Amino acid sequence: MGYRLMGRAHALLVRPDGQGTVEYVALMLLVAGLLAGVITAAKGMHDGGIASTVASKVKSAIEGVGGHDTPAN
């Protein structure tokens, strides 16, 4: 009985170290896989579609932070 109670108390009070890090790494791998899929799908488009739209939006966001006065597309 004493060991069982001590085990439950230990499980409630002690959290495993590094568990959050593993979860964040898994999340980053998921996002990287999603981006790889989008890039692969965008390569098949002849007009540039997604790739050119994303590139122009990122470029305008970066220029907006830098203080350049350029109109948005």
C-alpha positions in Angstrom: 0.0 0.0 0.0 2.8 2.4 0.9 4.6 1.9 -2.4 1.5 2.4 -4.4 0.7 5.7 -2.7 4.3 6.9 -3.1 4.2 5.9 -6.8 1.0 7.9 -7.4 2.4 10.9 -5.5 5.6 10.8 -7.5 3.7 10.6 -10.8 1.5 13.6 -9.9 4.4 15.8 -8.6 7.2 15.1 -11.0 7.0 16.0 -14.7 9.4 14.4 -17.2 12.1 16.9 -18.3 12.3 17.6 -22.0 8.8 16.5 -22.9 7.9 20.0 -24.1 11.0 20.1 -26.3 10.1 16.9 -28.0 6.6 18.2 -28.7 7.9 21.5 -30.2 10.3 19.5 -32.4 7.5 17.3 -33.6 5.4 20.4 -34.4 8.3 22.0 -36.3 8.7 18.8 -38.4 5.0 18.8 -39.1 5.1 22.4 -40.4 8.3 21.7 -42.4 6.5 18.7 -44.0 3.5 20.9 -44.9 5.7 23.5 -46.4 7.6 20.9 -48.4 4.3 19.7 -49.8 3.2 23.2 -50.8 6.5 23.8 -52.5 6.3 20.5 -54.3 2.8 21.2 -55.5 3.7 24.8 -56.6 6.5 23.5 -58.8 4.0 21.8 -61.1 2.2 25.2 -61.8 3.4 26.9 -64.9 2.1 30.4 -64.1 3.9 30.5 -60.7 0.5 30.5 -58.8 1.2 29.8 -55.1 4.9 30.3 -55.2 4.8 33.8 -56.8 1.9 34.9 -54.5 3.7 33.7 -51.3 7.0 35.3 -52.5 5.4 38.7 -53.2 3.5 38.7 -49.9 6.6 37.8 -47.9 8.6 40.5 -49.8 6.0 43.2 -49.1 5.9 42.2 -45.4 9.6 42.5 -45.1 9.7 45.8 -46.9 6.9 47.0 -44.7 9.0 46.3 -41.6 12.0 48.0 -43.1 10.0 51.2 -43.7 9.9 51.2 -47.5 6.9 52.9 -49.0 5.8 50.4 -51.7 2.2 49.7 -52.6 0.8 46.2 -51.7 -0.1 43.9 -54.6 
